[in-house]
Amino acid sequence: MLNRSIEADLVPYAQKNSLGVIVYSPMERGLLTGKFFKNGKLKENDHRHGYFKQFNLEKVSTFLDTSSPIAEARNATLAQLVLCWTSLQPTITVVLAGTRNEAQAIANAQAMDINITQQEMQVIANGLSKI
């Protein structure tokens, strides 16, 4: 989701050629759920250990702060908001989101019931573009 070079080329190509896109890890391995910023520590054996260093975490935190009111207004989590927004993008046909348990799987599925406005879509897009 945060890989601008792929997104910049792939989505327009898919639109032009009437293709669908399968999105893998739209929550960027949990980074866009906001949970990392509550604790900021991962277990040493966590596969994501060191992975988040490639991101400007201050900018990610700002994006999450900007997006949180939208999620709250929709009675949704940040994870659900990210999944909803991703699923509404042109050419996106499948959104693959990992889960650690049944509750997360159910919450992820509930993201498809969220209704966000075009203005909110744009706020999220603008925020992501600054990461």
Backbone atoms as SQL, in Angstrom:
CREATE TABLE atoms (id INTEGER PRIMARY KEY, chain TEXT, resi INTEGER, resn TEXT, atom TEXT, x REAL, y REAL, z REAL);
INSERT INTO atoms VALUES
  (1, 'A', 1, 'MET', 'N', 0.812, -1.189, 0.000),
  (2, 'A', 1, 'MET', 'CA', 0.000, 0.000, 0.000),
  (3, 'A', 1, 'MET', 'C', 0.859, 1.258, 0.000),
  (4, 'A', 2, 'LEU', 'N', 1.961, 1.214, 0.716),
  (5, 'A', 2, 'LEU', 'CA', 2.793, 2.402, 0.802),
  (6, 'A', 2, 'LEU', 'C', 3.877, 2.436, -0.268),
  (7, 'A', 3, 'ASN', 'N', 3.927, 1.444, -1.126),
  (8, 'A', 3, 'ASN', 'CA', 4.955, 1.415, -2.153),
  (9, 'A', 3, 'ASN', 'C', 4.501, 2.267, -3.336),
  (10, 'A', 4, 'ARG', 'N', 4.870, 3.529, -3.303),
  (11, 'A', 4, 'ARG', 'CA', 4.417, 4.505, -4.296),
  (12, 'A', 4, 'ARG', 'C', 4.807, 4.133, -5.725),
  (13, 'A', 5, 'SER', 'N', 6.007, 3.605, -5.934),
  (14, 'A', 5, 'SER', 'CA', 6.438, 3.322, -7.302),
  (15, 'A', 5, 'SER', 'C', 5.571, 2.249, -7.944),
  (16, 'A', 6, 'ILE', 'N', 5.206, 1.235, -7.191),
  (17, 'A', 6, 'ILE', 'CA', 4.344, 0.191, -7.736),
  (18, 'A', 6, 'ILE', 'C', 2.947, 0.751, -7.960),
  (19, 'A', 7, 'GLU', 'N', 2.420, 1.440, -6.948),
  (20, 'A', 7, 'GLU', 'CA', 1.066, 1.985, -7.047),
  (21, 'A', 7, 'GLU', 'C', 0.944, 2.959, -8.205),
  (22, 'A', 8, 'ALA', 'N', 1.941, 3.792, -8.374),
  (23, 'A', 8, 'ALA', 'CA', 1.894, 4.815, -9.420),
  (24, 'A', 8, 'ALA', 'C', 1.826, 4.193, -10.807),
  (25, 'A', 9, 'ASP', 'N', 2.437, 3.058, -11.001),
  (26, 'A', 9, 'ASP', 'CA', 2.445, 2.401, -12.305),
  (27, 'A', 9, 'ASP', 'C', 1.351, 1.349, -12.454),
  (28, 'A', 10, 'LEU', 'N', 1.127, 0.578, -11.417),
  (29, 'A', 10, 'LEU', 'CA', 0.246, -0.571, -11.508),
  (30, 'A', 10, 'LEU', 'C', -1.228, -0.194, -11.652),
  (31, 'A', 11, 'VAL', 'N', -1.699, 0.689, -10.806),
  (32, 'A', 11, 'VAL', 'CA', -3.127, 1.022, -10.841),
  (33, 'A', 11, 'VAL', 'C', -3.528, 1.653, -12.177),
  (34, 'A', 12, 'PRO', 'N', -2.803, 2.661, -12.675),
  (35, 'A', 12, 'PRO', 'CA', -3.185, 3.189, -14.002),
  (36, 'A', 12, 'PRO', 'C', -3.097, 2.131, -15.109),
  (37, 'A', 13, 'TYR', 'N', -2.084, 1.275, -15.040),
  (38, 'A', 13, 'TYR', 'CA', -1.958, 0.204, -16.036),
  (39, 'A', 13, 'TYR', 'C', -3.176, -0.718, -15.962),
  (40, 'A', 14, 'ALA', 'N', -3.554, -1.090, -14.744),
  (41, 'A', 14, 'ALA', 'CA', -4.701, -1.980, -14.567),
  (42, 'A', 14, 'ALA', 'C', -5.983, -1.322, -15.070),
  (43, 'A', 15, 'GLN', 'N', -6.164, -0.042, -14.784),
  (44, 'A', 15, 'GLN', 'CA', -7.350, 0.664, -15.264),
  (45, 'A', 15, 'GLN', 'C', -7.390, 0.698, -16.783),
  (46, 'A', 16, 'LYS', 'N', -6.272, 1.040, -17.382),
  (47, 'A', 16, 'LYS', 'CA', -6.196, 1.158, -18.841),
  (48, 'A', 16, 'LYS', 'C', -6.481, -0.173, -19.523),
  (49, 'A', 17, 'ASN', 'N', -6.071, -1.267, -18.884),
  (50, 'A', 17, 'ASN', 'CA', -6.187, -2.578, -19.499),
  (51, 'A', 17, 'ASN', 'C', -7.300, -3.440, -18.908),
  (52, 'A', 18, 'SER', 'N', -8.202, -2.816, -18.166),
  (53, 'A', 18, 'SER', 'CA', -9.347, -3.516, -17.571),
  (54, 'A', 18, 'SER', 'C', -8.928, -4.738, -16.762),
  (55, 'A', 19, 'LEU', 'N', -7.917, -4.528, -15.907),
  (56, 'A', 19, 'LEU', 'CA', -7.406, -5.600, -15.057),
  (57, 'A', 19, 'LEU', 'C', -7.752, -5.307, -13.605),
  (58, 'A', 20, 'GLY', 'N', -7.766, -6.350, -12.805),
  (59, 'A', 20, 'GLY', 'CA', -7.979, -6.195, -11.375),
  (60, 'A', 20, 'GLY', 'C', -6.653, -6.304, -10.645),
  (61, 'A', 21, 'VAL', 'N', -6.612, -5.765, -9.441),
  (62, 'A', 21, 'VAL', 'CA', -5.412, -5.795, -8.622),
  (63, 'A', 21, 'VAL', 'C', -5.749, -6.476, -7.298),
  (64, 'A', 22, 'ILE', 'N', -4.894, -7.405, -6.888),
  (65, 'A', 22, 'ILE', 'CA', -5.000, -8.047, -5.581),
  (66, 'A', 22, 'ILE', 'C', -4.023, -7.336, -4.661),
  (67, 'A', 23, 'VAL', 'N', -4.531, -6.782, -3.571),
  (68, 'A', 23, 'VAL', 'CA', -3.698, -6.020, -2.645),
  (69, 'A', 23, 'VAL', 'C', -3.306, -6.919, -1.475),
  (70, 'A', 24, 'TYR', 'N', -2.017, -7.016, -1.226),
  (71, 'A', 24, 'TYR', 'CA', -1.486, -7.811, -0.131),
  (72, 'A', 24, 'TYR', 'C', -0.976, -6.885, 0.970),
  (73, 'A', 25, 'SER', 'N', -1.367, -7.142, 2.178),
  (74, 'A', 25, 'SER', 'CA', -0.917, -6.409, 3.363),
  (75, 'A', 25, 'SER', 'C', -1.252, -4.914, 3.300),
  (76, 'A', 26, 'PRO', 'N', -2.524, -4.586, 3.090),
  (77, 'A', 26, 'PRO', 'CA', -2.897, -3.168, 3.002),
  (78, 'A', 26, 'PRO', 'C', -2.667, -2.389, 4.297),
  (79, 'A', 27, 'MET', 'N', -2.586, -3.107, 5.417),
  (80, 'A', 27, 'MET', 'CA', -2.338, -2.427, 6.690),
  (81, 'A', 27, 'MET', 'C', -0.839, -2.343, 6.989),
  (82, 'A', 28, 'GLU', 'N', -0.030, -2.643, 5.963),
  (83, 'A', 28, 'GLU', 'CA', 1.435, -2.573, 6.053),
  (84, 'A', 28, 'GLU', 'C', 1.937, -3.284, 7.301),
  (85, 'A', 29, 'ARG', 'N', 1.588, -4.592, 7.343),
  (86, 'A', 29, 'ARG', 'CA', 2.010, -5.474, 8.443),
  (87, 'A', 29, 'ARG', 'C', 1.593, -4.946, 9.810),
  (88, 'A', 30, 'GLY', 'N', 0.470, -4.280, 9.853),
  (89, 'A', 30, 'GLY', 'CA', -0.067, -3.773, 11.111),
  (90, 'A', 30, 'GLY', 'C', 0.295, -2.339, 11.431),
  (91, 'A', 31, 'LEU', 'N', 1.201, -1.753, 10.678),
  (92, 'A', 31, 'LEU', 'CA', 1.636, -0.389, 10.962),
  (93, 'A', 31, 'LEU', 'C', 0.473, 0.602, 10.908),
  (94, 'A', 32, 'LEU', 'N', -0.438, 0.415, 9.962),
  (95, 'A', 32, 'LEU', 'CA', -1.543, 1.361, 9.781),
  (96, 'A', 32, 'LEU', 'C', -2.737, 1.081, 10.694),
  (97, 'A', 33, 'THR', 'N', -2.593, 0.141, 11.615),
  (98, 'A', 33, 'THR', 'CA', -3.658, -0.103, 12.598),
  (99, 'A', 33, 'THR', 'C', -3.533, 0.842, 13.787),
  (100, 'A', 34, 'GLY', 'N', -2.369, 1.450, 13.954),
  (101, 'A', 34, 'GLY', 'CA', -2.128, 2.346, 15.074),
  (102, 'A', 34, 'GLY', 'C', -1.635, 1.642, 16.323),
  (103, 'A', 35, 'LYS', 'N', -1.696, 0.327, 16.354),
  (104, 'A', 35, 'LYS', 'CA', -1.317, -0.416, 17.558),
  (105, 'A', 35, 'LYS', 'C', 0.172, -0.281, 17.877),
  (106, 'A', 36, 'PHE', 'N', 1.002, -0.176, 16.856),
  (107, 'A', 36, 'PHE', 'CA', 2.446, -0.054, 17.073),
  (108, 'A', 36, 'PHE', 'C', 2.769, 1.212, 17.864),
  (109, 'A', 37, 'PHE', 'N', 2.008, 2.274, 17.627),
  (110, 'A', 37, 'PHE', 'CA', 2.284, 3.555, 18.274),
  (111, 'A', 37, 'PHE', 'C', 1.807, 3.594, 19.729),
  (112, 'A', 38, 'LYS', 'N', 0.942, 2.662, 20.103),
  (113, 'A', 38, 'LYS', 'CA', 0.498, 2.594, 21.493),
  (114, 'A', 38, 'LYS', 'C', 1.574, 1.983, 22.382),
  (115, 'A', 39, 'ASN', 'N', 2.318, 1.030, 21.827),
  (116, 'A', 39, 'ASN', 'CA', 3.346, 0.342, 22.602),
  (117, 'A', 39, 'ASN', 'C', 4.733, 0.655, 22.055),
  (118, 'A', 40, 'GLY', 'N', 4.868, 0.610, 20.729),
  (119, 'A', 40, 'GLY', 'CA', 6.130, 0.943, 20.089),
  (120, 'A', 40, 'GLY', 'C', 7.183, -0.137, 20.164),
  (121, 'A', 41, 'LYS', 'N', 6.826, -1.269, 20.726),
  (122, 'A', 41, 'LYS', 'CA', 7.800, -2.349, 20.850),
  (123, 'A', 41, 'LYS', 'C', 7.215, -3.633, 20.287),
  (124, 'A', 42, 'LEU', 'N', 8.073, -4.345, 19.606),
  (125, 'A', 42, 'LEU', 'CA', 7.696, -5.656, 19.104),
  (126, 'A', 42, 'LEU', 'C', 8.573, -6.694, 19.802),
  (127, 'A', 43, 'LYS', 'N', 8.054, -7.878, 19.950),
  (128, 'A', 43, 'LYS', 'CA', 8.855, -8.950, 20.525),
  (129, 'A', 43, 'LYS', 'C', 10.051, -9.202, 19.611),
  (130, 'A', 44, 'GLU', 'N', 11.143, -9.607, 20.193),
  (131, 'A', 44, 'GLU', 'CA', 12.377, -9.819, 19.430),
  (132, 'A', 44, 'GLU', 'C', 12.187, -10.822, 18.283),
  (133, 'A', 45, 'ASN', 'N', 11.334, -11.817, 18.491),
  (134, 'A', 45, 'ASN', 'CA', 11.122, -12.831, 17.455),
  (135, 'A', 45, 'ASN', 'C', 9.996, -12.477, 16.480),
  (136, 'A', 46, 'ASP', 'N', 9.433, -11.292, 16.606),
  (137, 'A', 46, 'ASP', 'CA', 8.372, -10.851, 15.695),
  (138, 'A', 46, 'ASP', 'C', 8.970, -10.626, 14.309),
  (139, 'A', 47, 'HIS', 'N', 8.332, -11.164, 13.286),
  (140, 'A', 47, 'HIS', 'CA', 8.843, -11.053, 11.914),
  (141, 'A', 47, 'HIS', 'C', 8.913, -9.600, 11.431),
  (142, 'A', 48, 'ARG', 'N', 8.229, -8.711, 12.106),
  (143, 'A', 48, 'ARG', 'CA', 8.237, -7.302, 11.710),
  (144, 'A', 48, 'ARG', 'C', 9.348, -6.505, 12.391),
  (145, 'A', 49, 'HIS', 'N', 10.093, -7.160, 13.253),
  (146, 'A', 49, 'HIS', 'CA', 11.152, -6.477, 13.998),
  (147, 'A', 49, 'HIS', 'C', 12.140, -5.843, 13.009),
  (148, 'A', 50, 'GLY', 'N', 12.272, -4.552, 13.081),
  (149, 'A', 50, 'GLY', 'CA', 13.153, -3.817, 12.180),
  (150, 'A', 50, 'GLY', 'C', 12.490, -3.390, 10.879),
  (151, 'A', 51, 'TYR', 'N', 11.358, -4.005, 10.534),
  (152, 'A', 51, 'TYR', 'CA', 10.690, -3.710, 9.268),
  (153, 'A', 51, 'TYR', 'C', 10.199, -2.267, 9.205),
  (154, 'A', 52, 'PHE', 'N', 9.676, -1.756, 10.308),
  (155, 'A', 52, 'PHE', 'CA', 9.088, -0.426, 10.318),
  (156, 'A', 52, 'PHE', 'C', 10.127, 0.690, 10.226),
  (157, 'A', 53, 'LYS', 'N', 11.397, 0.353, 10.359),
  (158, 'A', 53, 'LYS', 'CA', 12.448, 1.374, 10.285),
  (159, 'A', 53, 'LYS', 'C', 12.519, 2.041, 8.911),
  (160, 'A', 54, 'GLN', 'N', 11.976, 1.387, 7.909),
  (161, 'A', 54, 'GLN', 'CA', 12.016, 1.958, 6.558),
  (162, 'A', 54, 'GLN', 'C', 11.031, 3.113, 6.374),
  (163, 'A', 55, 'PHE', 'N', 10.126, 3.283, 7.348),
  (164, 'A', 55, 'PHE', 'CA', 9.110, 4.319, 7.246),
  (165, 'A', 55, 'PHE', 'C', 9.448, 5.504, 8.135),
  (166, 'A', 56, 'ASN', 'N', 8.981, 6.667, 7.732),
  (167, 'A', 56, 'ASN', 'CA', 9.073, 7.842, 8.579),
  (168, 'A', 56, 'ASN', 'C', 7.901, 7.730, 9.554),
  (169, 'A', 57, 'LEU', 'N', 8.193, 7.234, 10.744),
  (170, 'A', 57, 'LEU', 'CA', 7.130, 6.927, 11.698),
  (171, 'A', 57, 'LEU', 'C', 6.392, 8.173, 12.175),
  (172, 'A', 58, 'GLU', 'N', 7.048, 9.302, 12.156),
  (173, 'A', 58, 'GLU', 'CA', 6.370, 10.550, 12.524),
  (174, 'A', 58, 'GLU', 'C', 5.274, 10.871, 11.510),
  (175, 'A', 59, 'LYS', 'N', 5.576, 10.670, 10.236),
  (176, 'A', 59, 'LYS', 'CA', 4.577, 10.922, 9.195),
  (177, 'A', 59, 'LYS', 'C', 3.451, 9.894, 9.250),
  (178, 'A', 60, 'VAL', 'N', 3.791, 8.647, 9.554),
  (179, 'A', 60, 'VAL', 'CA', 2.757, 7.617, 9.697),
  (180, 'A', 60, 'VAL', 'C', 1.843, 7.973, 10.861),
  (181, 'A', 61, 'SER', 'N', 2.431, 8.400, 11.970),
  (182, 'A', 61, 'SER', 'CA', 1.647, 8.789, 13.139),
  (183, 'A', 61, 'SER', 'C', 0.723, 9.965, 12.815),
  (184, 'A', 62, 'THR', 'N', 1.220, 10.926, 12.060),
  (185, 'A', 62, 'THR', 'CA', 0.388, 12.070, 11.649),
  (186, 'A', 62, 'THR', 'C', -0.776, 11.592, 10.795),
  (187, 'A', 63, 'PHE', 'N', -0.505, 10.682, 9.876),
  (188, 'A', 63, 'PHE', 'CA', -1.583, 10.126, 9.045),
  (189, 'A', 63, 'PHE', 'C', -2.638, 9.454, 9.923),
  (190, 'A', 64, 'LEU', 'N', -2.195, 8.664, 10.882),
  (191, 'A', 64, 'LEU', 'CA', -3.134, 7.967, 11.759),
  (192, 'A', 64, 'LEU', 'C', -3.943, 8.952, 12.594),
  (193, 'A', 65, 'ASP', 'N', -3.293, 10.008, 13.062),
  (194, 'A', 65, 'ASP', 'CA', -4.005, 11.040, 13.829),
  (195, 'A', 65, 'ASP', 'C', -5.063, 11.731, 12.977),
  (196, 'A', 66, 'THR', 'N', -4.756, 11.941, 11.705),
  (197, 'A', 66, 'THR', 'CA', -5.693, 12.580, 10.779),
  (198, 'A', 66, 'THR', 'C', -6.861, 11.653, 10.435),
  (199, 'A', 67, 'SER', 'N', -6.567, 10.373, 10.349),
  (200, 'A', 67, 'SER', 'CA', -7.579, 9.391, 9.952),
  (201, 'A', 67, 'SER', 'C', -8.453, 8.926, 11.116),
  (202, 'A', 68, 'SER', 'N', -7.936, 9.024, 12.320),
  (203, 'A', 68, 'SER', 'CA', -8.683, 8.530, 13.491),
  (204, 'A', 68, 'SER', 'C', -10.077, 9.131, 13.628),
  (205, 'A', 69, 'PRO', 'N', -10.247, 10.446, 13.433),
  (206, 'A', 69, 'PRO', 'CA', -11.610, 10.996, 13.549),
  (207, 'A', 69, 'PRO', 'C', -12.588, 10.399, 12.527),
  (208, 'A', 70, 'ILE', 'N', -12.083, 10.070, 11.356),
  (209, 'A', 70, 'ILE', 'CA', -12.950, 9.450, 10.342),
  (210, 'A', 70, 'ILE', 'C', -13.383, 8.071, 10.830),
  (211, 'A', 71, 'ALA', 'N', -12.413, 7.299, 11.329),
  (212, 'A', 71, 'ALA', 'CA', -12.727, 5.962, 11.847),
  (213, 'A', 71, 'ALA', 'C', -13.717, 6.055, 13.005),
  (214, 'A', 72, 'GLU', 'N', -13.456, 6.975, 13.921),
  (215, 'A', 72, 'GLU', 'CA', -14.338, 7.132, 15.084),
  (216, 'A', 72, 'GLU', 'C', -15.748, 7.528, 14.669),
  (217, 'A', 73, 'ALA', 'N', -15.854, 8.402, 13.678),
  (218, 'A', 73, 'ALA', 'CA', -17.177, 8.836, 13.200),
  (219, 'A', 73, 'ALA', 'C', -17.960, 7.680, 12.589),
  (220, 'A', 74, 'ARG', 'N', -17.246, 6.697, 12.090),
  (221, 'A', 74, 'ARG', 'CA', -17.879, 5.532, 11.468),
  (222, 'A', 74, 'ARG', 'C', -17.954, 4.348, 12.429),
  (223, 'A', 75, 'ASN', 'N', -17.585, 4.588, 13.693),
  (224, 'A', 75, 'ASN', 'CA', -17.550, 3.523, 14.700),
  (225, 'A', 75, 'ASN', 'C', -16.702, 2.346, 14.206),
  (226, 'A', 76, 'ALA', 'N', -15.541, 2.686, 13.667),
  (227, 'A', 76, 'ALA', 'CA', -14.643, 1.695, 13.084),
  (228, 'A', 76, 'ALA', 'C', -13.241, 1.850, 13.667),
  (229, 'A', 77, 'THR', 'N', -12.444, 0.837, 13.486),
  (230, 'A', 77, 'THR', 'CA', -11.041, 0.910, 13.873),
  (231, 'A', 77, 'THR', 'C', -10.239, 1.490, 12.706),
  (232, 'A', 78, 'LEU', 'N', -9.018, 1.885, 12.981),
  (233, 'A', 78, 'LEU', 'CA', -8.142, 2.343, 11.895),
  (234, 'A', 78, 'LEU', 'C', -7.925, 1.216, 10.887),
  (235, 'A', 79, 'ALA', 'N', -7.770, 0.001, 11.379),
  (236, 'A', 79, 'ALA', 'CA', -7.584, -1.142, 10.479),
  (237, 'A', 79, 'ALA', 'C', -8.770, -1.277, 9.532),
  (238, 'A', 80, 'GLN', 'N', -9.975, -1.177, 10.070),
  (239, 'A', 80, 'GLN', 'CA', -11.166, -1.284, 9.236),
  (240, 'A', 80, 'GLN', 'C', -11.243, -0.152, 8.224),
  (241, 'A', 81, 'LEU', 'N', -10.868, 1.045, 8.649),
  (242, 'A', 81, 'LEU', 'CA', -10.887, 2.187, 7.735),
  (243, 'A', 81, 'LEU', 'C', -9.915, 1.977, 6.581),
  (244, 'A', 82, 'VAL', 'N', -8.726, 1.509, 6.882),
  (245, 'A', 82, 'VAL', 'CA', -7.729, 1.250, 5.841),
  (246, 'A', 82, 'VAL', 'C', -8.227, 0.181, 4.871),
  (247, 'A', 83, 'LEU', 'N', -8.810, -0.873, 5.400),
  (248, 'A', 83, 'LEU', 'CA', -9.334, -1.943, 4.538),
  (249, 'A', 83, 'LEU', 'C', -10.478, -1.436, 3.666),
  (250, 'A', 84, 'CYS', 'N', -11.370, -0.666, 4.248),
  (251, 'A', 84, 'CYS', 'CA', -12.491, -0.104, 3.486),
  (252, 'A', 84, 'CYS', 'C', -11.975, 0.795, 2.371),
  (253, 'A', 85, 'TRP', 'N', -11.101, 1.744, 2.730),
  (254, 'A', 85, 'TRP', 'CA', -10.551, 2.680, 1.748),
  (255, 'A', 85, 'TRP', 'C', -9.851, 1.922, 0.613),
  (256, 'A', 86, 'THR', 'N', -9.068, 0.936, 0.974),
  (257, 'A', 86, 'THR', 'CA', -8.338, 0.161, -0.036),
  (258, 'A', 86, 'THR', 'C', -9.302, -0.541, -0.982),
  (259, 'A', 87, 'SER', 'N', -10.344, -1.132, -0.428),
  (260, 'A', 87, 'SER', 'CA', -11.292, -1.887, -1.259),
  (261, 'A', 87, 'SER', 'C', -12.057, -0.986, -2.227),
  (262, 'A', 88, 'LEU', 'N', -12.134, 0.302, -1.927),
  (263, 'A', 88, 'LEU', 'CA', -12.872, 1.241, -2.780),
  (264, 'A', 88, 'LEU', 'C', -12.024, 1.881, -3.874),
  (265, 'A', 89, 'GLN', 'N', -10.747, 1.539, -3.927),
  (266, 'A', 89, 'GLN', 'CA', -9.864, 2.103, -4.948),
  (267, 'A', 89, 'GLN', 'C', -10.149, 1.459, -6.308),
  (268, 'A', 90, 'PRO', 'N', -9.974, 2.227, -7.371),
  (269, 'A', 90, 'PRO', 'CA', -10.205, 1.668, -8.715),
  (270, 'A', 90, 'PRO', 'C', -9.311, 0.459, -8.961),
  (271, 'A', 91, 'THR', 'N', -9.823, -0.521, -9.600),
  (272, 'A', 91, 'THR', 'CA', -9.156, -1.753, -10.019),
  (273, 'A', 91, 'THR', 'C', -8.889, -2.739, -8.890),
  (274, 'A', 92, 'ILE', 'N', -9.081, -2.349, -7.631),
  (275, 'A', 92, 'ILE', 'CA', -8.834, -3.262, -6.525),
  (276, 'A', 92, 'ILE', 'C', -9.979, -4.258, -6.471),
  (277, 'A', 93, 'THR', 'N', -9.657, -5.520, -6.664),
  (278, 'A', 93, 'THR', 'CA', -10.685, -6.555, -6.675),
  (279, 'A', 93, 'THR', 'C', -10.611, -7.452, -5.449),
  (280, 'A', 94, 'VAL', 'N', -9.423, -7.574, -4.855),
  (281, 'A', 94, 'VAL', 'CA', -9.244, -8.408, -3.670),
  (282, 'A', 94, 'VAL', 'C', -8.316, -7.684, -2.712),
  (283, 'A', 95, 'VAL', 'N', -8.689, -7.692, -1.431),
  (284, 'A', 95, 'VAL', 'CA', -7.858, -7.101, -0.384),
  (285, 'A', 95, 'VAL', 'C', -7.505, -8.220, 0.589),
  (286, 'A', 96, 'LEU', 'N', -6.240, -8.597, 0.610),
  (287, 'A', 96, 'LEU', 'CA', -5.774, -9.662, 1.502),
  (288, 'A', 96, 'LEU', 'C', -5.212, -9.052, 2.775),
  (289, 'A', 97, 'ALA', 'N', -5.867, -9.347, 3.874),
  (290, 'A', 97, 'ALA', 'CA', -5.421, -8.813, 5.159),
  (291, 'A', 97, 'ALA', 'C', -5.213, -9.968, 6.127),
  (292, 'A', 98, 'GLY', 'N', -4.041, -10.029, 6.694),
  (293, 'A', 98, 'GLY', 'CA', -3.738, -11.087, 7.642),
  (294, 'A', 98, 'GLY', 'C', -4.431, -10.866, 8.973),
  (295, 'A', 99, 'THR', 'N', -4.590, -11.938, 9.700),
  (296, 'A', 99, 'THR', 'CA', -5.178, -11.870, 11.032),
  (297, 'A', 99, 'THR', 'C', -4.405, -12.800, 11.959),
  (298, 'A', 100, 'ARG', 'N', -4.503, -12.524, 13.232),
  (299, 'A', 100, 'ARG', 'CA', -3.876, -13.389, 14.238),
  (300, 'A', 100, 'ARG', 'C', -4.907, -14.235, 14.977),
  (301, 'A', 101, 'ASN', 'N', -6.195, -13.875, 14.806),
  (302, 'A', 101, 'ASN', 'CA', -7.225, -14.624, 15.528),
  (303, 'A', 101, 'ASN', 'C', -8.585, -14.400, 14.869),
  (304, 'A', 102, 'GLU', 'N', -9.564, -15.118, 15.382),
  (305, 'A', 102, 'GLU', 'CA', -10.920, -15.052, 14.826),
  (306, 'A', 102, 'GLU', 'C', -11.519, -13.650, 14.936),
  (307, 'A', 103, 'ALA', 'N', -11.286, -12.985, 16.052),
  (308, 'A', 103, 'ALA', 'CA', -11.851, -11.643, 16.245),
  (309, 'A', 103, 'ALA', 'C', -11.333, -10.670, 15.191),
  (310, 'A', 104, 'GLN', 'N', -10.055, -10.762, 14.854),
  (311, 'A', 104, 'GLN', 'CA', -9.504, -9.885, 13.818),
  (312, 'A', 104, 'GLN', 'C', -10.107, -10.207, 12.454),
  (313, 'A', 105, 'ALA', 'N', -10.317, -11.480, 12.183),
  (314, 'A', 105, 'ALA', 'CA', -10.918, -11.873, 10.905),
  (315, 'A', 105, 'ALA', 'C', -12.328, -11.303, 10.781),
  (316, 'A', 106, 'ILE', 'N', -13.088, -11.376, 11.853),
  (317, 'A', 106, 'ILE', 'CA', -14.449, -10.837, 11.849),
  (318, 'A', 106, 'ILE', 'C', -14.413, -9.319, 11.683),
  (319, 'A', 107, 'ALA', 'N', -13.531, -8.651, 12.431),
  (320, 'A', 107, 'ALA', 'CA', -13.414, -7.191, 12.331),
  (321, 'A', 107, 'ALA', 'C', -13.014, -6.770, 10.922),
  (322, 'A', 108, 'ASN', 'N', -12.094, -7.510, 10.314),
  (323, 'A', 108, 'ASN', 'CA', -11.687, -7.194, 8.942),
  (324, 'A', 108, 'ASN', 'C', -12.861, -7.313, 7.983),
  (325, 'A', 109, 'ALA', 'N', -13.651, -8.349, 8.125),
  (326, 'A', 109, 'ALA', 'CA', -14.812, -8.531, 7.248),
  (327, 'A', 109, 'ALA', 'C', -15.825, -7.398, 7.449),
  (328, 'A', 110, 'GLN', 'N', -15.974, -6.933, 8.680),
  (329, 'A', 110, 'GLN', 'CA', -16.915, -5.848, 8.967),
  (330, 'A', 110, 'GLN', 'C', -16.496, -4.532, 8.316),
  (331, 'A', 111, 'ALA', 'N', -15.251, -4.425, 7.921),
  (332, 'A', 111, 'ALA', 'CA', -14.781, -3.210, 7.249),
  (333, 'A', 111, 'ALA', 'C', -15.545, -2.958, 5.952),
  (334, 'A', 112, 'MET', 'N', -16.072, -4.013, 5.367),
  (335, 'A', 112, 'MET', 'CA', -16.797, -3.854, 4.105),
  (336, 'A', 112, 'MET', 'C', -18.177, -3.239, 4.307),
  (337, 'A', 113, 'ASP', 'N', -18.608, -3.104, 5.556),
  (338, 'A', 113, 'ASP', 'CA', -19.898, -2.491, 5.852),
  (339, 'A', 113, 'ASP', 'C', -19.793, -0.994, 6.122),
  (340, 'A', 114, 'ILE', 'N', -18.575, -0.467, 6.122),
  (341, 'A', 114, 'ILE', 'CA', -18.364, 0.943, 6.437),
  (342, 'A', 114, 'ILE', 'C', -18.637, 1.783, 5.187),
  (343, 'A', 115, 'ASN', 'N', -19.308, 2.901, 5.382),
  (344, 'A', 115, 'ASN', 'CA', -19.554, 3.845, 4.296),
  (345, 'A', 115, 'ASN', 'C', -18.757, 5.111, 4.566),
  (346, 'A', 116, 'ILE', 'N', -17.850, 5.440, 3.653),
  (347, 'A', 116, 'ILE', 'CA', -17.096, 6.678, 3.797),
  (348, 'A', 116, 'ILE', 'C', -17.372, 7.560, 2.575),
  (349, 'A', 117, 'THR', 'N', -17.340, 8.851, 2.821),
  (350, 'A', 117, 'THR', 'CA', -17.663, 9.814, 1.770),
  (351, 'A', 117, 'THR', 'C', -16.467, 10.017, 0.839),
  (352, 'A', 118, 'GLN', 'N', -16.732, 10.636, -0.289),
  (353, 'A', 118, 'GLN', 'CA', -15.646, 10.968, -1.214),
  (354, 'A', 118, 'GLN', 'C', -14.656, 11.929, -0.555),
  (355, 'A', 119, 'GLN', 'N', -15.176, 12.845, 0.246),
  (356, 'A', 119, 'GLN', 'CA', -14.302, 13.781, 0.946),
  (357, 'A', 119, 'GLN', 'C', -13.388, 13.033, 1.918),
  (358, 'A', 120, 'GLU', 'N', -13.929, 12.074, 2.643),
  (359, 'A', 120, 'GLU', 'CA', -13.114, 11.272, 3.559),
  (360, 'A', 120, 'GLU', 'C', -12.104, 10.418, 2.792),
  (361, 'A', 121, 'MET', 'N', -12.532, 9.899, 1.658),
  (362, 'A', 121, 'MET', 'CA', -11.607, 9.131, 0.801),
  (363, 'A', 121, 'MET', 'C', -10.417, 10.007, 0.426),
  (364, 'A', 122, 'GLN', 'N', -10.693, 11.256, 0.083),
  (365, 'A', 122, 'GLN', 'CA', -9.637, 12.173, -0.322),
  (366, 'A', 122, 'GLN', 'C', -8.721, 12.529, 0.847),
  (367, 'A', 123, 'VAL', 'N', -9.293, 12.723, 2.019),
  (368, 'A', 123, 'VAL', 'CA', -8.481, 13.010, 3.212),
  (369, 'A', 123, 'VAL', 'C', -7.502, 11.861, 3.460),
  (370, 'A', 124, 'ILE', 'N', -7.998, 10.636, 3.350),
  (371, 'A', 124, 'ILE', 'CA', -7.140, 9.471, 3.560),
  (372, 'A', 124, 'ILE', 'C', -6.072, 9.404, 2.474),
  (373, 'A', 125, 'ALA', 'N', -6.470, 9.597, 1.228),
  (374, 'A', 125, 'ALA', 'CA', -5.499, 9.564, 0.116),
  (375, 'A', 125, 'ALA', 'C', -4.419, 10.637, 0.294),
  (376, 'A', 126, 'ASN', 'N', -4.836, 11.829, 0.672),
  (377, 'A', 126, 'ASN', 'CA', -3.866, 12.910, 0.887),
  (378, 'A', 126, 'ASN', 'C', -2.908, 12.553, 2.007),
  (379, 'A', 127, 'GLY', 'N', -3.445, 11.985, 3.075),
  (380, 'A', 127, 'GLY', 'CA', -2.601, 11.609, 4.197),
  (381, 'A', 127, 'GLY', 'C', -1.597, 10.529, 3.822),
  (382, 'A', 128, 'LEU', 'N', -2.052, 9.537, 3.075),
  (383, 'A', 128, 'LEU', 'CA', -1.149, 8.462, 2.640),
  (384, 'A', 128, 'LEU', 'C', -0.064, 8.999, 1.696),
  (385, 'A', 129, 'SER', 'N', -0.413, 9.978, 0.894),
  (386, 'A', 129, 'SER', 'CA', 0.572, 10.514, -0.054),
  (387, 'A', 129, 'SER', 'C', 1.723, 11.223, 0.635),
  (388, 'A', 130, 'LYS', 'N', 1.533, 11.582, 1.896),
  (389, 'A', 130, 'LYS', 'CA', 2.579, 12.298, 2.646),
  (390, 'A', 130, 'LYS', 'C', 3.489, 11.361, 3.443),
  (391, 'A', 131, 'ILE', 'N', 3.155, 10.082, 3.442),
  (392, 'A', 131, 'ILE', 'CA', 3.988, 9.132, 4.187),
  (393, 'A', 131, 'ILE', 'C', 5.236, 8.806, 3.386);
